Amino acid sequence: MYVDYTADVAIVTAARAGDRQALDKLVRHCLPLVYNIAGRALDGHIDVDDVVQETMLQVVRGLESLHRPESFRSWMVAIAMQKVRERWRSQQTRTAVGIRDELSGTADPAADFVDVTILRLGLSGQRREVAEATRWLEADERELLSLWWLETAGQLTREELATVLDLTPAHAAVRVQRMKARLDTARAVVRALRSSPPCADLMSLTSAWDGVPAAVWRKRISRHIRQCPTCSQRSLDLVPAEGLLAGIALVPLPAGFATSLLYQAGTPHAAAAHAVDAARPSSRSGLRVARIGRHLTAKPMALVTAGALVLGGAAAAGYGLDHRTAPPPATAAPATPSATPTAAQHPTSPAPPVLPSPTAPRPSLIYGQTVDQVDSAPAPDARPAPLPERRQAGPVAMSGSYAKPEARGTYLLAHRGEYLTISGRGYFMLDWQVEYFTRGPGQIQMPTWTGLKGKLFHVASGGGHRMDDTWPWAPHGHTWMGEPVLGYSTVPQGAQQMWQNEYYYLDGTVTLHLNERGTDYNLIVGPTTRTSIIDDITQPPSPVPANGRVRYGLVRDTGADDTPVPQYLTRDNPADPTSLPQRSRVEADQP
């Protein structure tokens, strides 16, 4: 969900004028944002619900005093951060004077915000590691992280972040860079502790550690990482955090959270304030608070917003092969940005695929004569053709050199020279991540396929968008291949533009090579099924495409040997895979 300032101003103006529906809409719009700020800044502390409650009450009561509706978001976020700091100061004061109780200074195990973020957004791979790394930050760093995370996810602007911190944009940028450096250190710590096989020296170092993240242990472990050749190598492929978090979702509100927000036990001051204000019909702010209570009681929220990584989405930013809802950035800038479809264009029940008749006459075809080539993106609301059914013999097998094993049998190819050998009879998916923001945009040295034995087909494209589509939640001109300030990565002339998810069918063996040069890119490869492909490509564009789905997928499979084969494919095993010609020729030497 990219910030819609025009809508914000209109809603705030109407709410200040006493429009009840506008006030309800404002509450629905703001509550998830405030919950994410407080939850991440307080790291799931048991007082998160109180901070959210107090923030929303102060926002509603102070709405009349807000002179500039366009500054509403930064004003509201500043109130939330003020409440967070007040809560930390209160806990520190109680600890300093020796006052302790069963709730003081504790976190709710069921509401650990890191676990909540991972589970509700389905994070995996490096996105999950980023979430886990936040546990290793100091309280003030988590406060800044809670704002920067939302900025990177498209929920706040840098100007709003600076305003909330009462800093100039330049000073805010310095603060953010320092926090990001600490976050990267924490990510390396998380990676080292989770690595398998574990480092023997690290195990010895942490033998006395109680498992609770703390500054002293972060320093000790990070010092070990710098000095250990094994552990230092394990963090070399860390993707910049902003690339992983771009477009990621807000964490949905927990079930029942909104319903009990103003009436939960243990917050008598808030309930009493609400009762007093609600009993004063002459008080406009009191009526507004009463309306919030009625609204939240009548409409418990289970909000799902801008989606994840997904990475690819399963983005931008987890490395699982679940179809992601928020892919990370990454090709050439489109001459005309892809149009975002309207709600009227989105049928919600795609027709079930109809398989071609096996008795239909077909011409004699030679495998490999049809090769991928440049094509145009289909209309956003154009449904894919039926996906023919091909025989499967269980998931395809994978093994490779330097390729990093990921979850559910998937592999990550992240560096030039890494390769993966795939064999069997079945479907697999290749998920693209163009990391134009690390080295800068350039022409992509395309991956190549060598040593083919049997047949390999390019059967479908999905993920909700081509990589040159514009982000639906970002400023104009941002695509999954670049953006106006940095520029755009490109594919070689004549190469087919890739989609977020590319699907293939293999009956035999082939080796996939990552030939990274010109710009950084990663490939996540793993087995899939025909059913999963259909689930992905038949998902309609989102009416509010915060999840990165701006079009249906595309079927390329004809069910016969005239289904296209990938470009840069050969049956040979050249010494230099990057030298493969673009035009694949694999008709000969059929097994």
N, C-alpha and C positions, 0 to 999 in steps of 0.2 A: 504494500500500500504506500504509494508515494504521497507526500503531503499535498493536500488540495487546499491552498490558501484562500482561494476565492470562496469555497464552500465554508471554510472556517469563519471567515469574516461575516458572511451572510448569516450563519447560524448564531454566532455570538451576538451580532446586532439584534437579531430577532429575540434571542433569549433575554437580553438586557431590557428589551421593550415589553417583556412580560408574556411572550409567546410560550405557552406550556409545551407544545410539541417540539419547538426549537430547543427548549431546555432539556427535554427528554433525549432528543437526538444528540445534544452536546454531551450529556452524561454518558450515553452509549459509546460515543466517539472517543471520549477522554479516558474512561475507566481502564481499558486495557493498557493504554500507554502509561498511566500512573502506576498500575500494578507491576508492569515490567521494570520501571525505574526503581521503585521501592524494593521489589523482590531481588533484583540483581545487586543493588547498592547495599542492602542489608543481608545478602547471602542467605535468604530463607529464614531470617530471624522470626521468632514467634510474633514479633510486633509488626510485621509487614501489613497485616490487615488493619491494624490501628492507624498506621501511617497513611495508608490509602484512604481510609475513612476520614481522617482529619484533613487531609489534603482536599478531598472533594467537598467537604463541608465548607472549608475556607474559600474555595473557588466559588461556590454558589453564593455564599454570603457576601463575597467581595466583588461580585460581578458588576454591580452598579457603579463601583468606583473605578472600573477599568475604562480609561478614557479612549484608548486606541484598540479597537477590536482586532486589528491586524497583529497586535503583539500578544494576543491571548495565549498562544501555545508556550512562548518563552516565559510568560508570567506564571502560567499554571505549572510548568516544569520547575521554575524557581521555587514555588511554594512546596512542591514535592521534595526537592532537595533540602529545603529548610527544615521540613519535618523529619527527614532522614537524619540530618545533623543533630537536631534536637534530641532525637531518640538515642543516638550514640552518646551525646553528652550526658544524658540522663543516666544511661547505664554506667558510664565511666565514673560519674559522681557517686552512684550507689556503691560501686566497687571500692572507691577510694575511702569511703567512710565506714566500710565494713558491713554494709547492709546487703544481705543476700536472701533470696527466696527461691522457690522452686521454678519460677519463670525467668528470673533475672539473668540476662546474659546468655540465654540458651537459644538454640535453634530447634525448630520443629522438625524432627526427622522425616515426617511425612511431607514436609514442604520444602525440603532442600532444593533451592532454586536451580542449582546445577542439574540435579537429577530430573527435576520438573522440565527444565529446558530440553534435556536430552530425550526424555521419554515422549513429551507431547509434540515435539517437532521432529522426532524420528532421526536425530542427528547420528552420524557415523563418521568414521575416518577422522580427518583433520578437524572437521567442524566439532566433533565430539571432544577432541583433545583441547580445542580452544575453550569450550565450556568448562571442562574439568580444570583447565589452567587457572580459571578465575578464582578458584578456591585458594590459590597461593598468593593472591594480591592483598595488600594492606587495605584498611577500611577506606581511606581517602582515594586510593587507586580504584577501588570498586565503584565509588561514587562517580568518578570520571568515566570509568569503563561503562557504567550504565547509560551515560549520555552518548558516548562515542559509539557504542554498540548500536544504539537507535539511529544515530547519524549515518553510520555505514549501511544500516538496513533500510535507509530511505525514509525514516520516520521523523527525523529532525534535520535541520540544516546546520552548517557550521556557525552561521550567524546566531542562531538560537542557542547553540551550545555555548558560544562565547558570552552571550547576554546572560544566560543562567549563571555562569561562573563569574560574572562581573569582570571580564577580561577583554582585552582587545583581541581580534581574530588572530593576530600574530602571536601574542602571548598564549592564547588558547592552543595554537598549533604546537608550540613548544611543550606545553603540558601534555598534550596528546602523544607526542613523539616519545616522551619519557615513559609514559604509561605503557605504550606499545612495546617499548624495549623490555620493560619488566614482564609484560605478558608473553613476549617471545621467549624470555628466559624460563618462565613458568611452563610454557609449552614444551620446551626441551626437557624439563624435569619430568613432566608427565610422560613424554615419549620414552625417556630412559627407564622410568620405573615400570612401564608396561611392556617393554621389549622382551621378546622371546627368541632365543634363550637369554636369560638375564645375565647381566655382567657380574662376575664373581666378586670383583672389588666393590661394586656398588652394593651388592647384597651384604658384604661385610660392613660397609660404612653405615648402612641403615638398619643393622641388626637391633639397635637400641631405640629405633624410631617407633612411636606409637601409632603411626598411620594417619595422624591428623596434620594437614598442611600447616606449616608455620614458617615464619621468616628465617629463623635460624637454620632450619633444615633445607629451605630453598637455597640458601647461600652455600651450605655444605655440598649439596647435590650438584648445584650448578658449577661449583669449583671443580668437583670431580669430573663433570662432563667436559670441561675445557681441557683437562689434563689427560683424559682417557681417549685413546684413538678409537676404540669401539663405540663408546657412547656419543662422542662428538660426530662420528659419521652418521649416526642414526637420525640426527636432526638436520641433516643437510637439505632434505627435500621439503622442509616446512614451507607451505604456501603463505604469503602475507595474509595476515588475519583479515584485513579489509576485503580481500578477494573472497574469502570464505564466508564472510558475513553479509556480503552485498545481497540485498533483497530477501534476507532471512525473515522468518515470521516473527510476529509478537507471540510470546507464550500465551496460549489461551487461558482465560480465567478458569480456576478450578470449579468443579461442579458445586453449586450452592453458594459460591463466594459472594456473588452479587446480592442474592436473596438476604443473606444475613449481615450485609455490610454495615448497616446502621443500627442493627438490633442484636448483635452478637453479645453473648455473656462475657463479662469481664471488662466491658467498656462502658460503665455507668455514666461517665461524664459525657460521652457522645450521645447516649440514649437520652439523658436528661436534657441536654442542649437541644436535641431534636424535638423532644416533647414540648419544651417551652416555646420554641420557635413555631411549631405547628399549631400551638394554641393561640397564636396571635394573628388573627386574620388581617389585621391592619398592617402587619409587617410583610412587605413584599419578599424579603429574603427568607423570612420564616415560612411563607407559603412555598417558596422554591425548595427549601429543605424538605418540607413535607411531601412535595411532589416527587423529589428524588427517592424518598423512602417508599412511597407507593409504587413508583416506577420499578424500583429494584425488586420489590416484593412480588410484583405482578409478573415480571419478566426476568427470571433467572437466565443468565447468559452462559452460553458455551461457545465463545467466540473463536473462530478460526480465521486468521488473517494471512498476510503475505507469507508465502510458503517456502520450504526448504528443499535440498540438497539434497538440494539440494541438493551430498553432493550427488547435481544434475541430476539440485537440486538435488537421486533420491536425496547445482548449482551449481553452487555455486558453489561446499562449500561443502558433508558426509560423503564417504566413498562407497556406500552400499549401492546395489543395483535396483533398489526399489525406485519406482518412477517418481522422480523428485518433483517438488512443487515450487522450489526456489533456486534455480541453478545459478552458479556463480558466473561472473562476467566472462565474456570472451568475444567478424571477418570484415571484410571490407565494408565501409559504410555504404548502406543502400542509397541509391540515387533518390528513391522516394521511400521514406520510412514505412514499414508495413503497417497497414491500417489495423487498429484495434477494433474488433467486432463489438457490436452492441448487444444488449441482452436479448433483443428480438431475434438475433441471428443464432442463438444457441439452443438447438434442440437438446433436451435432457435425456432422451432415451434413444441412443443410436440403434439403427436397425441391426439385427444379428447378421453376421456374415453368412453369405450363401456361397457354398463351394461350387466350383465349376463342375459340370457333368463329366464324369470319367469316360463317358461314351462319346463325347463330342469329338469329331474328327480334327486332327491337328496336323499341320504340315511337318515334314521331316526337318528337324532342327539340329544344328551342330553346336555343341556346348562351347561357350566362350566367344561366339561371334558378336554378342551384344555386350558392350562395355559401358560403364557409367560415363555420363557426359554432362556438360553444363545444362541445367534446367532451371525453370522459373518456379518460384514458390506458388503453391496452389492458393486459391482464395481461402481466407481464414475459416469460412464456414463450409468448405468443401469436404464432404465426408470421404474417408478413404475407401478404395475398392475392397471387396472381400479378400482376405488373405488365404491363399490356397494352403491345403494341409500337406505337409511332407512328413515322411516317417522319422520318428525319433527313437533312439536307442539309449535312453537315459541322458544325463547331462554330458556335454562334451568335456574332455579332460584338458587340462592346461598345465604347462610347466615352462619355466623361462630362466634366462640369465639376468640376474639383478632385479627382475620384476618383483615388486613387493606384494606378497600375499595380503589380501584384504578379507573382509567378512564374506561369508557365504560363498567361498570358492572363487572370489574375484581377485583380479590382479591390477596393480597400479604400475603403469609405465610412465616414468617421470623424467628420465634423463636420456640424452642421445646415446645410442648404442644398446639400450635395453631391448630385449625381444622376448616373445612369448610364443611357444609352440602349442597349437590347438589341434586336437584330434578327436574323432568320433563321428557320430551321426546325430545332429541336432542343431538347435539354435543358440546363438550367443549375441551379446550386446556390446557395442563399443560406445562409451560415453566420452564426449569431448569436453575438455576444459582448456580454453585458450587463455593463458596467463599473460596477457599483453601488458599488465600493470607492473610486472617484475622487471623484465629486461627492456620493455618498450615494444611498440608495434613493429612489425616487419613481415616479410613474406614467409609463410609457413613451409618448411620442408616436409612434404606430405609423408605419412607412414607408408610402408611398402609391405607386400605379401610375397614370400618366397617359398620355394620347395613344395609347391602344391602337389599333392597326390590325391586324386579323386576330383571332387567338384566343390566349389565355393560360390555361393550366390549372395547378392545384396538384395534382401527381400523386403525391407521396410525402413522408414525413417520416422522418428517420433520425438517424444520429450516435450511436445507442445510448441516448439519453435525451431526455426532454422537459426544458426548461429549469427546470421546477419540481420535478424529481426531486431527491432528496437525494444528496449526494456519497457514494459508497461508501467513500471513504478518509478522510473528515473527521468531526468530531464531529456528533452528532445536530443536525439543524436546518439544516445548511449545504446550500444548493441552488445552482444556477447563476444564481439571481436574487437571492441575498442570504444573510444569516446572522443568528442571533438577536441579536447585539450591535448590528450596524449597522442591521438591519431588512431588508426585502425590497422589491425593485422589483415593480411590478404592471403588468398590461395593463389597458386600459380595459374597463369592464363590457361584456360581450357580445363582446369580441374573443377570437379563438381563441388558445389557448396555443401558443407556438412550440416546436418541437424544436430540437436543436442544428443539424441540417442540414435545410433545407427544399428540396424539389426541384420544379421547374416545367418545363412544356413550352410552347414558344412557336412559333407559326406566324404571323409578322408582325413588328410592332415595338411596343415599350412602353418607357416611361421610369420608372425606379425612383428615388424621392426618399428621402433620409434626413432625418427631421424631428426630430432630437434635441432633447428638452426634458424636464425632469422628472428624468431620470437619463441617464447616459452609456451609449451603446451603439454598437457598430460592426457593420457588415455586410461580409462578404467574399463577393464574387459572382464566379462563373466558370463556364465551360462544362463540361459533363460528358456522360456517355453513359448509355444505358439499362443497359448491363452494369455500370458503376460504381455506379449506384443500387442494382441488385440485390445487388451485392457488399456494400454498406453495410447495407441493411435486412434482409438474411438472416443477418447475423452474429448468433449467439446471445449472450445475456447471458453475461458471464464468470463461471465458478464462483467466482473471487476477483476481483470487479469492480474491480480496481485501475486498469483502463484506461478507466473511466467508462462502460462498456457495462452498463446495468442492464436493458435490454429490447430486444426485436427492434424493427425499424422498422415503419412503417405505410404501406400502399398506399391512395391516395385515388382513383386513376385507374380509371374504369369502361371506358375504351376508347371512350367516346362523348361527346356534348356535355353529358351530365348530370354529367360530372366537374366538381368545384367550381372556381370561380374565386376568386382571393384577395379578401379584404375590402379596402376602400379602393382600388377599381379603377374607372377611368373612361376613356371614349374622348375626353373633352374635355382641354383644356390650361388648367386654371385658373391664374390669376395667383398664388394662394396654395395650393400643393398640400396644406398641412396642413388645409385646410377641407373636404377630401373627406369625404362621409358614409361611415359604416361599411358600410352596405348597398350593395354594388356593383350597378349596373344597366347591363349592356352587351349586352342582347339586340338592340337596334336597330342600324341602320347596318352590317349585315354586308357585308364586302367581296365 
